[in-house]
Amino acid sequence: MEIIVGKTAGFCYGAQRAVEGAIKEAQKSEGKIYCLGEILHNKQVIERLAKLGVQCVETLEETKGTTLIRAHGVPKEIYEEAKKMNINLKDYTCPNVLKIHEIAEQFKEQDYFIFLLGSKKHPENIGTLSHCGKYYCVIEKEEDVEEAIKQLKASNKNKALLISQSTFSLEKFEKIKEILQNKIDKKTTFVIKNTICKATDVRQKETEELSKVVDTMIIIGGKNSSNTRKLYEIAKRNCKNTNLIETAKELEINKNAKKIGIMAGASTPKESIEEVVAYLKK
């Protein structure tokens, strides 16, 4: 059996920064510290941090001390609320996400209608939308474009911006971009900003290539992780025997498998990858 682990599998820079920051804050804190939502979407990481005293909460009212801002970011109103409540915030929002916030804010001030590609319920996008003003539309899939165009027309704006969730599918981004270009009135200024982070782009491309040359694929990551699910979808297209797991305990591998490819989401720690490799070798 040959095992090939993707070069880009595991923590991206933003995830690594957030987790290391949370560990550092927990170690120097004398009491319990808090995090607004999960620092990132990985059950094993959350459990590890909980043992160090990091408690996940949904609102500032639930906090009683140092509070972390997750890698996905939060709505901008949170910063002002925390200031009024005299809460000590430690911001571990991914720098790529903060850049998207800056772009949205900039174009909102210039009176643009904003199209945001991604999930309406994803915490990253909830934060980004707080920078978009009143005139925006979230597009999750190609079928949403018609409604998005209607909302653009109803806004009477003659300028539109396209941005994306940092972990959105590059393939879907290109398809939706093309549809929008064909449907938006030519008199409307249309600015396109591909805000998918480089790590996501490279990871998706490597998953695509690897899944074509193996007979089994294993995608490791949180079941609630958007970027992990996208890797699974990409791999599944090319390799029928594709497994999405969080830990080695979930593995169900055909013993006749000869070539196994392993990729992991951006929020998956290296320990989870090493555990799966050790299990397969054993």
N, C-alpha and C positions, 0 to 999 in steps of 0.2 A: 504493500500500500504506500502510495506517494502522497505526502501532505504538503500543500503549498499555501503558506500564509501570506496574504496581501501585504505589500510594503506599507500601505496607508491605513491598515486596519488599526482600530483603537482610537484613543483620545486625540482630538484635535487640539490646537493651541488654546482655544477659548475654554474648552472643557478642563484641560490640564490646569490652566490658570485658576479657574473657579474652585476646583477641588483642592488644590494645594493651598489656596487662600482660605478656604473654609477650615481646613485642618490647622493651619497656622493660627487663625482666629480662635478656634476652639481650645488649642493648647495654651494660649496665653490668657484666656478668660478664666476667671475664678469660678464663675457660675455657668448656668445654661445660656447658650446663645441661640438666636433664631434665624430662620431663613424664610423669606417670602416665597412660598411655593418650593418645589424641589430644586436644589442647586443645579441639577440636570436630570434627564430622564433615564435613570438606571437604578433599579431596586437595590442592587448589591452595594452601590456607592452610598445611597441614602441610609441603608442599614449600618454601614461602617461609620458614617458621620454621626448617626444617632448615638452610637456607643461612646462617641467623644463628647456628646452633650449638645449636638446641633438638632434643634427641634424645628420641623417644618410647620409653618402657620400660613393662613390665607389672608389675614388682615393685620394692620399695624396695631390694632386694639388688643391683639393676642400676645404682643411682645412685651417684655419687661427688661430689656437690655439691648446689648449689641445685636444688630439685625443685618443679615447678609442679603444682598440683592443677587438673585440667581443669574446664571449665564445667559438665560433667555431675555433678561431685562424685565422692566416693569413700566406701567404707564407713568408719564412724567409727573402727574399729580401726586404720586407717592412721595417724591422728594420734598415737595412743599409741605405735605401733611406730616412727614417725619420731622421736619424742622420745627413746625408748630408744637409737636408733641415732645420735642427735645429727645428724639430717638437717635442714637448713634448708628448711622448707616455705613456699611462697608460694601462698596459697589464692585461686584464681580461680573457685571454684564460683559459679554463677549465684545471685544473691540469692533468686530465686523458688524454686530448688531447696532452698536452705538453709531457707526458710520451710516447705517440705513436711517436711523433716527434723524441724523443731521441732514441727510438728503431730503427726507420727507418735510422737515421743518423749513428748509430753504425754499423748496418749491411751493409749499403752502403759502409762504409769505409773498411769493410772486404770482399768487392767484391761479395756481394750476389745479386741475382735477386730478386725483391720484388713483391709479389702478395698482392694487397690491395683490400679487400672486401668492397663494398659500392657503392655509386652513384658517377659517374664521375663529376657531376655538383655540388655536395654538397660542401659548403664552407670549411667544416672541411677537406675533402679529398684534396681539392685544396691546402690547407696549408700543409698537410702531404706529398703530392707528391713533394713538393719543397725540401724535405729531402731525397728523394729516389734515387737521381742521374739520370742516363740515362736509367737504365735497370729496368723497372717495368711494371706491367700490372694491370689495375683496373678490378675487376670482380664484376659485379652487380648481376648476376644470374647464375644458373647452366649451362645454354647454352653457357656462355662465357668461360668456362674452356678449350675447345678445342683450341680456339684462344690463350689463355694464355699459354698453353703448347707449341704451335708453337713459340710464342715469346721467351719463355725460351730457346728452342732449338736453335733458331736463334742467341741468345746472346752468345752461347758457354760457358755459366756459368755452373759450376758443384755444385753450392750452391744456394739454394732458401729459402726465408723467406715468411711466411704467416702472415699478420696482418689484422686488420679490423677497419672500422669506429667504433667509440665508441658506436654508437647507432644501430649497425647492428643487424638483427635478429639472435638470438642464434641458432635457429633451422636451418636456412639457412647456418650459419657458419659451423655447424657440417656436413651438407650434402656436402657442397663444399669442406671442408677439406678432407672428405673421398674420394671424386672423385679425388682430386689432389694426394692423397697418392697412389691411385691405378694406376694413369696414369704417374706420374713422374718416370723417370728412377731410378732404385734402386741404381745406382752408384752416384746419385745426393744427396748431403746432404740437407735434407729438415727440416727446423726449423719452428715450429708452435708456434705463440704467440697469445693467445686469448686476444685481446685488447678491447673487449666489456666491458664497465664499469659495475661494480657490480650493480649500481642502475638500469641500463637498464635491466640487467639479471633478477633481482628480480621483477621489475615492469612487465616485460613480463610474467613471471611465475604466478604472482598474477592475471594478466588479464586473463590468460588461465584458472585458477582455478575458478575465479569469474564468468566468462562467461558461465560456465557449470552448474551453480546452480541458475541462474536467468532467467526470461522470457524476460527481456529487458536490454540492455546495453547502457550506454551513455559514449562516449569517448570525453573528453573536451581538446581542444588544437588547435593550429594554423594549418590551412589547408596546410601550406607550411612546417610544422614540420615533419621531417623524423621519429623521434621516436614516435610521435603521430599517424602517419599513420600506423606504424607497430602494435601498440596496437589495432587499428581499425581492421586490417586484422586478427589478432589473435582472437579477440572477435567475429568477423563476422563468423568465422568457426564454432564456438560453439553455437552462439546465433543469430538466423536469424534477430531478431529485435534489430539491433545495429545501433546507431546513432552517427555520428561524427559532433560535433558542436564546435563553438568558444565561443558563448554566449547563455544564456538561451532563448533569443529571437528566436533562430532557432529550439527550441524543438518542436517535433511533437510526443507526447506520446499517445499510445493507452490507453484510460481511463480504460480498463479492466486489465491493467498491475498490477500484484500483487507483483512482486519482481523485483526491479530495481537495477542494479549494476552500479556504477560510477567509472571510472578511468580517469586519466588526464595525459597528456604528461609532460615530464621533464621541459618544458618551460612554463607551465601553472601556473599562480599565484593562491594562495589559494582563493582570492576574486572571481575568476571565478567559482571555485568549489562551494563556499558558495552561490553564486548567483543562481546556478542551483538547489541546494538542497532546498533553500528557495522557489524557483518557484514551485518545485514539491510539497512541503508541502502545499503551498497555493492553 
